[in-house]
Amino acid sequence: MKVFAKAFFVLVGFVLLVGCASTPEPATSAAPPVSKRVEREMIDWKSASIGGEIPEWVYAAADNDQVALSALPQFEGKLIFFAEDQGKNLDLLKSWVNNFNVQAALSRQLSNFVIAKFGGEQSGDKNSEEVQMYLNELVSACSKAEINGLAKELDFWVKTRYADSDMDTIDDVYQYFVVYAMDKEDFRLQLDRALGKVEAKTQAQQEMKENVLSAVVEATIFAETAY
């Protein structure tokens, strides 16, 4: 859970989860101690040295408030891709976020979005198997789509100190936020071109393609986090 407050920071577009097999703990193993008190204090942030404040868009991004983020004047008529990560070395953190393949990440999130929105809608339909197979093709097309034109519009970092009085530990953690954007009409044309490679042979398939295109374009914001 991200936690982020103006006096204190308790901190989300790529989510990557990798499952791996593990050996169960013995039944007699003791559970790790749970801290009852962790104090979190924001101790530094971009522009703090010159008296700057944390901009409102950072609070919106940290709270996953897509409405507030997309309502910013500079994002009118644009698709937004939001990325964030955290770590203890700010230079490495900024290097990773600024150099990852944002186009590939967007395509990955497009396919995830389509699966989440349409994957369970076909049950009970007499043409469900046919449409489901076609949906799989559309998901594949989204994952391979080459969407060009995303440009970095905003970035910001904050540094939070976590003081655990129970464990007697202090950790300083950086969080880095980046917002990319592109013209939504340009995005729609590129996505339409990508989905056009998957031929619709029936009316049901054509309707599915149109629904997918409309839903993705209307989504406005996609996000990826690396933790």
Accessible surface in RSA format (square Angstrom, percent):
REM  Atomic radii and reference values for relative SASA: ProtOr
REM  Chains: A
REM  Algorithm: Lee & Richards
REM  Probe-radius: 1.40
REM  Slices: 20
REM RES _ NUM      All-atoms   Total-Side   Main-Chain    Non-polar    All polar
REM                ABS   REL    ABS   REL    ABS   REL    ABS   REL    ABS   REL
RES MET A   1   216.35 112.0 136.51  90.3  79.84 190.1 117.52  99.9  98.83 130.9
RES LYS A   2    49.06  23.9  29.53  18.1  19.53  46.5  29.61  26.7  19.45  20.7
RES VAL A   3    48.90  32.2  46.30  41.9   2.60   6.3  48.90  42.5   0.00   0.0
RES PHE A   4    18.78   9.4   0.38   0.2  18.41  47.9   0.48   0.3  18.31  52.4
RES ALA A   5    45.66  42.0  40.16  62.0   5.50  12.5  45.66  64.3   0.00   0.0
RES LYS A   6   129.36  63.1 114.77  70.4  14.59  34.7  75.74  68.2  53.62  57.1
RES ALA A   7    76.13  70.0  51.61  79.6  24.52  55.8  61.62  86.8  14.50  38.4
RES PHE A   8   107.79  53.9 107.76  66.7   0.02   0.1 107.76  65.3   0.02   0.1
RES PHE A   9     0.07   0.0   0.07   0.0   0.00   0.0   0.07   0.0   0.00   0.0
RES VAL A  10    28.14  18.5  28.14  25.5   0.00   0.0  28.14  24.5   0.00   0.0
RES LEU A  11    17.48   9.7   0.64   0.5  16.83  42.3   0.64   0.5  16.83  45.3
RES VAL A  12    25.66  16.9  22.26  20.2   3.40   8.2  25.66  22.3   0.00   0.0
RES GLY A  13     8.27  10.2   0.00   N/A   8.27  10.2   1.92   5.3   6.35  14.2
RES PHE A  14     1.80   0.9   1.80   1.1   0.00   0.0   1.80   1.1   0.00   0.0
RES VAL A  15    79.51  52.3  65.10  58.9  14.40  34.7  65.10  56.6  14.40  39.1
RES LEU A  16    91.20  50.8  67.19  48.1  24.01  60.4  69.14  48.6  22.05  59.3
RES LEU A  17   161.87  90.1 129.18  92.4  32.69  82.2 130.75  91.8  31.12  83.7
RES VAL A  18   139.50  91.8 106.21  96.2  33.29  80.2 109.82  95.4  29.68  80.5
RES GLY A  19    75.95  93.7   0.00   N/A  75.95  93.7  42.28 116.0  33.67  75.4
RES CYS A  20   113.03  85.5  80.46  89.7  32.57  76.5  39.72 100.6  73.31  79.0
RES ALA A  21   109.86 101.0  69.49 107.2  40.37  91.8  80.09 112.8  29.77  78.9
RES SER A  22    99.25  83.9  66.29  88.5  32.96  75.9  44.11  93.9  55.14  77.2
RES THR A  23   122.68  87.3 101.27 102.7  21.41  51.0  66.96  89.9  55.73  84.2
RES PRO A  24   117.38  85.5  95.30  86.9  22.08  80.3 106.57  88.0  10.81  67.2
RES GLU A  25   135.32  77.7 113.44  85.8  21.88  52.1  52.67 101.9  82.65  67.5
RES PRO A  26    87.58  63.8  72.87  66.4  14.71  53.5  84.82  70.0   2.77  17.2
RES ALA A  27   113.09 104.0  65.07 100.4  48.02 109.2  77.01 108.4  36.08  95.6
RES THR A  28   131.62  93.6  99.93 101.3  31.69  75.5  84.90 114.0  46.72  70.6
RES SER A  29    55.56  46.9  28.19  37.6  27.37  63.0  29.14  62.1  26.41  37.0
RES ALA A  30    96.48  88.7  63.62  98.2  32.87  74.8  71.83 101.2  24.65  65.3
RES ALA A  31    88.05  81.0  60.23  92.9  27.82  63.3  65.84  92.7  22.22  58.9
RES PRO A  32   105.43  76.8  95.97  87.5   9.46  34.4 102.10  84.3   3.32  20.7
RES PRO A  33   101.74  74.1  76.20  69.5  25.54  92.8  86.88  71.7  14.86  92.4
RES VAL A  34   129.94  85.5 108.94  98.6  21.01  50.6 112.38  97.6  17.56  47.6
RES SER A  35    30.54  25.8   9.65  12.9  20.89  48.1  10.27  21.9  20.27  28.4
RES LYS A  36   194.07  94.7 155.90  95.7  38.17  90.9 106.10  95.5  87.97  93.7
RES ARG A  37   141.51  59.4 136.87  69.8   4.64  11.0  45.16  61.7  96.36  58.4
RES VAL A  38    45.02  29.6  27.38  24.8  17.64  42.5  27.38  23.8  17.64  47.8
RES GLU A  39    85.20  48.9  79.73  60.3   5.46  13.0  34.58  66.9  50.62  41.3
RES ARG A  40    71.28  29.9  66.56  33.9   4.71  11.2   1.92   2.6  69.36  42.0
RES GLU A  41    93.35  53.6  93.33  70.6   0.02   0.0  18.92  36.6  74.43  60.8
RES MET A  42    28.69  14.9  16.17  10.7  12.52  29.8  16.17  13.7  12.52  16.6
RES ILE A  43    58.16  33.1  26.05  19.4  32.11  77.4  31.62  22.8  26.55  72.0
RES ASP A  44    51.14  35.8  50.61  50.4   0.53   1.2   9.19  21.6  41.95  41.8
RES TRP A  45    56.09  22.5  53.95  26.1   2.14   5.0  53.95  28.8   2.14   3.5
RES LYS A  46    77.53  37.8  76.71  47.1   0.82   2.0  54.25  48.8  23.28  24.8
RES SER A  47    39.67  33.5  24.53  32.7  15.14  34.9  28.53  60.8  11.14  15.6
RES ALA A  48    27.59  25.4  10.81  16.7  16.78  38.2  11.19  15.8  16.40  43.4
RES SER A  49   114.06  96.4  70.34  93.9  43.72 100.7  59.15 126.0  54.91  76.9
RES ILE A  50   149.31  85.0 113.61  84.6  35.70  86.1 122.98  88.6  26.33  71.5
RES GLY A  51    64.91  80.0   0.00   N/A  64.91  80.0  37.04 101.7  27.87  62.4
RES GLY A  52    23.52  29.0   0.00   N/A  23.52  29.0  20.39  55.9   3.13   7.0
RES GLU A  53   148.79  85.4 132.25 100.1  16.54  39.4  46.94  90.8 101.85  83.2
RES ILE A  54    15.31   8.7   3.53   2.6  11.78  28.4   3.53   2.5  11.78  32.0
RES PRO A  55    43.01  31.3  32.29  29.4  10.72  39.0  43.01  35.5   0.00   0.0
RES GLU A  56   114.35  65.6 107.49  81.3   6.86  16.3  66.36 128.4  47.98  39.2
RES TRP A  57    21.38   8.6  17.89   8.7   3.49   8.2  13.64   7.3   7.74  12.6
RES VAL A  58     0.00   0.0   0.00   0.0   0.00   0.0   0.00   0.0   0.00   0.0
RES TYR A  59    28.55  13.3  28.44  16.2   0.11   0.3  18.27  13.7  10.29  12.7
RES ALA A  60    12.42  11.4   7.11  11.0   5.31  12.1  11.83  16.7   0.59   1.6
RES ALA A  61     3.15   2.9   0.00   0.0   3.15   7.2   2.45   3.5   0.69   1.8
RES ALA A  62     1.84   1.7   0.00   0.0   1.84   4.2   0.00   0.0   1.84   4.9
RES ASP A  63    92.14  64.5  64.95  64.7  27.18  64.3  23.59  55.5  68.54  68.4
RES ASN A  64    84.09  58.0  68.37  66.1  15.72  37.9  15.00  36.1  69.09  66.8
RES ASP A  65    61.10  42.8  53.44  53.2   7.66  18.1  16.09  37.9  45.01  44.9
RES GLN A  66    74.05  41.4  70.13  51.2   3.93   9.3  22.04  46.9  52.02  39.5
RES VAL A  67   120.71  79.4 117.32 106.2   3.39   8.2 120.22 104.5   0.49   1.3
RES ALA A  68    41.36  38.0  30.25  46.7  11.11  25.3  36.61  51.6   4.75  12.6
RES LEU A  69     4.95   2.8   4.74   3.4   0.20   0.5   4.95   3.5   0.00   0.0
RES SER A  70    33.35  28.2  23.12  30.9  10.22  23.5   6.52  13.9  26.83  37.6
RES ALA A  71    76.24  70.1  42.81  66.1  33.42  76.0  54.22  76.4  22.01  58.3
RES LEU A  72    44.12  24.6  42.63  30.5   1.50   3.8  43.37  30.5   0.76   2.0
RES PRO A  73   114.68  83.6  95.32  86.9  19.36  70.4 103.22  85.2  11.46  71.2
RES GLN A  74    78.05  43.6  61.68  45.1  16.37  39.0  43.02  91.6  35.04  26.6
RES PHE A  75     3.77   1.9   0.00   0.0   3.77   9.8   0.00   0.0   3.77  10.8
RES GLU A  76   148.09  85.0 126.26  95.5  21.83  52.0  49.71  96.1  98.38  80.3
RES GLY A  77    48.20  59.4   0.00   N/A  48.20  59.4  35.44  97.3  12.76  28.6
RES LYS A  78    60.58  29.6  58.27  35.8   2.31   5.5  29.99  27.0  30.60  32.6
RES LEU A  79     0.00   0.0   0.00   0.0   0.00   0.0   0.00   0.0   0.00   0.0
RES ILE A  80     0.04   0.0   0.04   0.0   0.00   0.0   0.04   0.0   0.00   0.0
RES PHE A  81     0.00   0.0   0.00   0.0   0.00   0.0   0.00   0.0   0.00   0.0
RES PHE A  82     6.49   3.2   6.49   4.0   0.00   0.0   6.49   3.9   0.00   0.0
RES ALA A  83     0.98   0.9   0.98   1.5   0.00   0.0   0.98   1.4   0.00   0.0
RES GLU A  84     2.58   1.5   0.35   0.3   2.23   5.3   0.02   0.0   2.56   2.1
RES ASP A  85    17.81  12.5  17.53  17.4   0.28   0.7   0.00   0.0  17.81  17.8
RES GLN A  86    68.72  38.4  53.73  39.3  14.99  35.7   5.67  12.1  63.06  47.8
RES GLY A  87    23.20  28.6   0.00   N/A  23.20  28.6  23.20  63.7   0.00   0.0
RES LYS A  88   140.62  68.6 116.22  71.3  24.39  58.1  79.22  71.3  61.40  65.4
RES ASN A  89    74.37  51.3  66.73  64.5   7.64  18.4  20.77  50.0  53.60  51.8
RES LEU A  90    30.71  17.1  27.01  19.3   3.69   9.3  27.01  19.0   3.69   9.9
RES ASP A  91   110.99  77.7 103.62 103.1   7.38  17.4  30.16  71.0  80.84  80.6
RES LEU A  92   124.60  69.4 120.30  86.1   4.30  10.8 120.57  84.7   4.03  10.8
RES LEU A  93    10.03   5.6   5.56   4.0   4.47  11.2   9.71   6.8   0.32   0.9
RES LYS A  94    67.62  33.0  67.56  41.5   0.05   0.1  23.16  20.8  44.46  47.4
RES SER A  95    55.38  46.8  48.64  64.9   6.74  15.5  25.52  54.4  29.85  41.8
RES TRP A  96   111.49  44.7 103.16  49.9   8.33  19.6  81.70  43.6  29.79  48.3
RES VAL A  97     0.37   0.2   0.37   0.3   0.00   0.0   0.37   0.3   0.00   0.0
RES ASN A  98    56.43  38.9  30.55  29.5  25.88  62.3  17.01  41.0  39.42  38.1
RES ASN A  99   114.28  78.8  82.63  79.9  31.65  76.2  30.51  73.4  83.77  81.0
RES PHE A 100    35.08  17.6  14.73   9.1  20.35  53.0  24.67  15.0  10.41  29.8
RES ASN A 101    92.90  64.1  78.04  75.4  14.86  35.8  33.05  79.5  59.85  57.9
RES VAL A 102    14.26   9.4  13.89  12.6   0.38   0.9  13.89  12.1   0.38   1.0
RES GLN A 103    59.07  33.0  58.47  42.7   0.60   1.4  20.34  43.3  38.73  29.4
RES ALA A 104    47.34  43.5  35.93  55.4  11.41  26.0  43.58  61.4   3.75   9.9
RES ALA A 105     0.53   0.5   0.35   0.5   0.18   0.4   0.35   0.5   0.18   0.5
RES LEU A 106     0.00   0.0   0.00   0.0   0.00   0.0   0.00   0.0   0.00   0.0
RES SER A 107     3.50   3.0   3.50   4.7   0.00   0.0   2.45   5.2   1.06   1.5
RES ARG A 108    84.19  35.3  81.94  41.8   2.24   5.3  42.78  58.5  41.40  25.1
RES GLN A 109    19.01  10.6  17.60  12.9   1.41   3.3   0.56   1.2  18.45  14.0
RES LEU A 110     0.00   0.0   0.00   0.0   0.00   0.0   0.00   0.0   0.00   0.0
RES SER A 111     8.55   7.2   8.55  11.4   0.00   0.0   1.61   3.4   6.94   9.7
RES ASN A 112    62.67  43.2  56.76  54.8   5.92  14.2  21.30  51.3  41.38  40.0
RES PHE A 113    53.03  26.5  46.66  28.9   6.37  16.6  52.74  32.0   0.29   0.8
RES VAL A 114     0.00   0.0   0.00   0.0   0.00   0.0   0.00   0.0   0.00   0.0
RES ILE A 115    93.87  53.4  89.70  66.8   4.16  10.0  90.23  65.0   3.64   9.9
RES ALA A 116    88.85  81.7  50.55  78.0  38.30  87.1  60.62  85.4  28.23  74.8
RES LYS A 117   100.12  48.8  84.08  51.6  16.04  38.2  40.41  36.4  59.71  63.6
RES PHE A 118    10.69   5.4  10.69   6.6   0.00   0.0  10.69   6.5   0.00   0.0
RES GLY A 119    29.76  36.7   0.00   N/A  29.76  36.7  13.84  38.0  15.92  35.6
RES GLY A 120    66.25  81.7   0.00   N/A  66.25  81.7  40.29 110.6  25.96  58.1
RES GLU A 121   107.76  61.9  77.36  58.5  30.40  72.4  37.72  73.0  70.04  57.2
RES GLN A 122    18.34  10.3  18.04  13.2   0.30   0.7   4.58   9.7  13.76  10.4
RES SER A 123   100.36  84.8  69.75  93.1  30.61  70.5  53.68 114.3  46.68  65.4
RES GLY A 124    85.85 105.9   0.00   N/A  85.85 105.9  44.22 121.3  41.63  93.2
RES ASP A 125    71.00  49.7  56.47  56.2  14.53  34.4  16.76  39.4  54.25  54.1
RES LYS A 126   197.68  96.4 151.67  93.1  46.01 109.5 106.74  96.1  90.94  96.9
RES ASN A 127    56.30  38.8  52.84  51.1   3.46   8.3   4.68  11.3  51.62  49.9
RES SER A 128    30.50  25.8  30.26  40.4   0.23   0.5   5.89  12.5  24.61  34.5
RES GLU A 129   131.44  75.5 125.22  94.7   6.22  14.8  48.95  94.7  82.49  67.4
RES GLU A 130    62.80  36.1  54.50  41.2   8.29  19.7  34.62  67.0  28.18  23.0
RES VAL A 131     8.23   5.4   8.23   7.4   0.00   0.0   8.23   7.1   0.00   0.0
RES GLN A 132    55.79  31.2  55.79  40.8   0.00   0.0  35.09  74.7  20.70  15.7
RES MET A 133   116.00  60.1 113.23  74.9   2.77   6.6  95.02  80.8  20.98  27.8
RES TYR A 134     3.26   1.5   2.51   1.4   0.75   2.0   3.06   2.3   0.20   0.3
RES LEU A 135     2.01   1.1   2.01   1.4   0.00   0.0   2.01   1.4   0.00   0.0
RES ASN A 136    81.69  56.3  74.68  72.2   7.01  16.9  25.52  61.4  56.17  54.3
RES GLU A 137    90.53  52.0  85.00  64.3   5.53  13.2  33.50  64.8  57.03  46.6
RES LEU A 138     0.00   0.0   0.00   0.0   0.00   0.0   0.00   0.0   0.00   0.0
RES VAL A 139    21.10  13.9  21.10  19.1   0.00   0.0  21.10  18.3   0.00   0.0
RES SER A 140    42.49  35.9  38.24  51.0   4.25   9.8  27.78  59.2  14.71  20.6
RES ALA A 141    13.89  12.8   4.80   7.4   9.09  20.7  12.23  17.2   1.66   4.4
RES CYS A 142     0.00   0.0   0.00   0.0   0.00   0.0   0.00   0.0   0.00   0.0
RES SER A 143    53.01  44.8  33.43  44.6  19.58  45.1  23.82  50.7  29.20  40.9
RES LYS A 144   155.23  75.7 132.33  81.2  22.91  54.5  90.39  81.4  64.85  69.1
RES ALA A 145     8.46   7.8   0.08   0.1   8.38  19.1   3.34   4.7   5.12  13.6
RES GLU A 146   143.95  82.6 124.92  94.5  19.03  45.3  45.21  87.4  98.74  80.6
RES ILE A 147     0.40   0.2   0.40   0.3   0.00   0.0   0.40   0.3   0.00   0.0
RES ASN A 148    88.70  61.2  87.59  84.6   1.11   2.7  29.53  71.1  59.16  57.2
RES GLY A 149    47.09  58.1   0.00   N/A  47.09  58.1  29.37  80.6  17.72  39.7
RES LEU A 150    19.05  10.6   0.00   0.0  19.05  47.9   0.00   0.0  19.05  51.3
RES ALA A 151    51.75  47.6  46.59  71.9   5.15  11.7  51.75  72.9   0.00   0.0
RES LYS A 152   102.18  49.8  70.83  43.5  31.35  74.6  47.40  42.7  54.78  58.3
RES GLU A 153    65.35  37.5  38.58  29.2  26.77  63.7   4.38   8.5  60.97  49.8
RES LEU A 154    37.83  21.1  32.71  23.4   5.11  12.9  37.83  26.6   0.00   0.0
RES ASP A 155    32.52  22.8  24.40  24.3   8.12  19.2   0.14   0.3  32.38  32.3
RES PHE A 156    11.01   5.5  11.01   6.8   0.00   0.0  11.01   6.7   0.00   0.0
RES TRP A 157    35.27  14.2  35.27  17.1   0.00   0.0  26.71  14.2   8.56  13.9
RES VAL A 158     0.08   0.1   0.08   0.1   0.00   0.0   0.08   0.1   0.00   0.0
RES LYS A 159    41.87  20.4  41.87  25.7   0.00   0.0   2.20   2.0  39.67  42.3
RES THR A 160     0.91   0.6   0.91   0.9   0.00   0.0   0.71   0.9   0.21   0.3
RES ARG A 161    89.68  37.7  88.91  45.3   0.77   1.8  13.65  18.7  76.03  46.1
RES TYR A 162    47.11  22.0  45.28  25.8   1.83   4.8  36.71  27.6  10.40  12.8
RES ALA A 163    29.90  27.5  29.45  45.4   0.46   1.0  29.45  41.5   0.46   1.2
RES ASP A 164    19.99  14.0  17.81  17.7   2.18   5.2   6.67  15.7  13.32  13.3
RES SER A 165    73.26  61.9  41.10  54.9  32.16  74.1  47.98 102.2  25.28  35.4
RES ASP A 166    76.29  53.4  42.97  42.8  33.32  78.8  19.48  45.9  56.81  56.7
RES MET A 167    92.37  47.8  73.85  48.9  18.51  44.1  68.74  58.4  23.62  31.3
RES ASP A 168   130.84  91.6 108.78 108.3  22.06  52.2  28.86  67.9 101.97 101.7
RES THR A 169    65.68  46.7  58.56  59.4   7.12  17.0  54.61  73.4  11.07  16.7
RES ILE A 170   117.78  67.0  89.90  67.0  27.88  67.2  89.90  64.7  27.88  75.7
RES ASP A 171    57.26  40.1  54.98  54.7   2.28   5.4   7.13  16.8  50.13  50.0
RES ASP A 172    38.82  27.2  30.44  30.3   8.38  19.8  13.18  31.0  25.64  25.6
RES VAL A 173    24.65  16.2  24.28  22.0   0.37   0.9  24.28  21.1   0.37   1.0
RES TYR A 174    35.22  16.4  35.22  20.0   0.00   0.0   8.30   6.2  26.91  33.2
RES GLN A 175     2.17   1.2   2.17   1.6   0.00   0.0   1.58   3.4   0.59   0.4
RES TYR A 176     0.74   0.3   0.71   0.4   0.03   0.1   0.34   0.3   0.40   0.5
RES PHE A 177     0.01   0.0   0.01   0.0   0.00   0.0   0.01   0.0   0.00   0.0
RES VAL A 178     0.00   0.0   0.00   0.0   0.00   0.0   0.00   0.0   0.00   0.0
RES VAL A 179     0.00   0.0   0.00   0.0   0.00   0.0   0.00   0.0   0.00   0.0
RES TYR A 180    16.64   7.8  16.64   9.5   0.00   0.0  13.17   9.9   3.48   4.3
RES ALA A 181     2.23   2.0   0.00   0.0   2.23   5.1   0.02   0.0   2.21   5.8
RES MET A 182     6.55   3.4   1.10   0.7   5.45  13.0   6.55   5.6   0.00   0.0
RES ASP A 183    74.75  52.4  69.17  68.8   5.59  13.2  27.42  64.5  47.34  47.2
RES LYS A 184    48.70  23.8  48.70  29.9   0.00   0.0  27.46  24.7  21.24  22.6
RES GLU A 185    90.08  51.7  86.72  65.6   3.36   8.0  50.25  97.2  39.83  32.5
RES ASP A 186    58.28  40.8  56.36  56.1   1.92   4.5  15.08  35.5  43.20  43.1
RES PHE A 187     0.00   0.0   0.00   0.0   0.00   0.0   0.00   0.0   0.00   0.0
RES ARG A 188    75.45  31.7  75.45  38.5   0.00   0.0  27.55  37.6  47.90  29.0
RES LEU A 189    81.52  45.4  78.40  56.1   3.12   7.8  78.46  55.1   3.06   8.2
RES GLN A 190    21.56  12.1  17.65  12.9   3.91   9.3   8.94  19.0  12.62   9.6
RES LEU A 191     0.00   0.0   0.00   0.0   0.00   0.0   0.00   0.0   0.00   0.0
RES ASP A 192    58.16  40.7  55.83  55.6   2.32   5.5   2.04   4.8  56.12  56.0
RES ARG A 193   155.10  65.1 141.28  72.0  13.83  32.9  71.71  98.0  83.40  50.5
RES ALA A 194    10.95  10.1   8.48  13.1   2.47   5.6  10.03  14.1   0.91   2.4
RES LEU A 195     0.40   0.2   0.40   0.3   0.00   0.0   0.40   0.3   0.00   0.0
RES GLY A 196    47.56  58.7   0.00   N/A  47.56  58.7  23.50  64.5  24.06  53.9
RES LYS A 197   173.30  84.5 135.73  83.3  37.57  89.4  87.98  79.2  85.33  90.9
RES VAL A 198    15.68  10.3  12.43  11.3   3.24   7.8  15.68  13.6   0.00   0.0
RES GLU A 199   121.78  69.9 108.09  81.8  13.69  32.6  41.43  80.1  80.34  65.6
RES ALA A 200    25.59  23.5   1.72   2.7  23.87  54.3   1.72   2.4  23.87  63.2
RES LYS A 201   161.26  78.7 125.90  77.2  35.37  84.2  75.86  68.3  85.40  91.0
RES THR A 202    56.56  40.2  44.85  45.5  11.71  27.9  54.83  73.6   1.73   2.6
RES GLN A 203   124.68  69.7 114.20  83.5  10.48  24.9  55.51 118.2  69.17  52.5
RES ALA A 204    30.97  28.5  22.24  34.3   8.72  19.8  25.24  35.5   5.72  15.2
RES GLN A 205    19.62  11.0  19.62  14.3   0.00   0.0   0.00   0.0  19.62  14.9
RES GLN A 206    64.19  35.9  64.19  46.9   0.00   0.0  24.90  53.0  39.30  29.8
RES GLU A 207    85.14  48.9  84.33  63.8   0.81   1.9  22.65  43.8  62.50  51.0
RES MET A 208    12.35   6.4  10.54   7.0   1.81   4.3  11.85  10.1   0.50   0.7
RES LYS A 209    24.46  11.9  24.46  15.0   0.00   0.0  12.00  10.8  12.46  13.3
RES GLU A 210    90.08  51.7  87.78  66.4   2.30   5.5  33.28  64.4  56.80  46.4
RES ASN A 211    79.11  54.6  74.82  72.3   4.29  10.3   9.31  22.4  69.80  67.5
RES VAL A 212     0.00   0.0   0.00   0.0   0.00   0.0   0.00   0.0   0.00   0.0
RES LEU A 213    27.26  15.2  27.26  19.5   0.00   0.0  27.26  19.1   0.00   0.0
RES SER A 214    56.25  47.5  50.17  67.0   6.08  14.0  25.29  53.9  30.96  43.4
RES ALA A 215    12.12  11.1   4.29   6.6   7.83  17.8   9.60  13.5   2.51   6.7
RES VAL A 216     0.00   0.0   0.00   0.0   0.00   0.0   0.00   0.0   0.00   0.0
RES VAL A 217    19.09  12.6  19.09  17.3   0.00   0.0  19.09  16.6   0.00   0.0
RES GLU A 218   130.07  74.7 108.31  81.9  21.76  51.8  43.31  83.8  86.75  70.8
RES ALA A 219    27.69  25.5   4.92   7.6  22.77  51.8  17.26  24.3  10.44  27.6
RES THR A 220    28.72  20.4  28.72  29.1   0.00   0.0  16.27  21.9  12.45  18.8
RES ILE A 221    11.73   6.7   3.95   2.9   7.77  18.7   3.95   2.8   7.77  21.1
RES PHE A 222    11.67   5.8   8.29   5.1   3.38   8.8  11.67   7.1   0.00   0.0
RES ALA A 223    12.73  11.7   6.80  10.5   5.94  13.5   6.80   9.6   5.94  15.7
RES GLU A 224     0.85   0.5   0.76   0.6   0.09   0.2   0.00   0.0   0.85   0.7
RES THR A 225     6.19   4.4   5.68   5.8   0.51   1.2   0.77   1.0   5.41   8.2
RES ALA A 226    37.70  34.7   8.22  12.7  29.48  67.1  12.04  17.0  25.66  68.0
RES TYR A 227   102.41  47.8  46.42  26.4  55.99 145.7  82.00  61.6  20.41  25.2
END  Absolute sums over single chains surface
CHAIN  1 A    13051.4      10225.4       2826.0       7168.6       5882.8
END  Absolute sums over all chains
TOTAL         13051.4      10225.4       2826.0       7168.6       5882.8
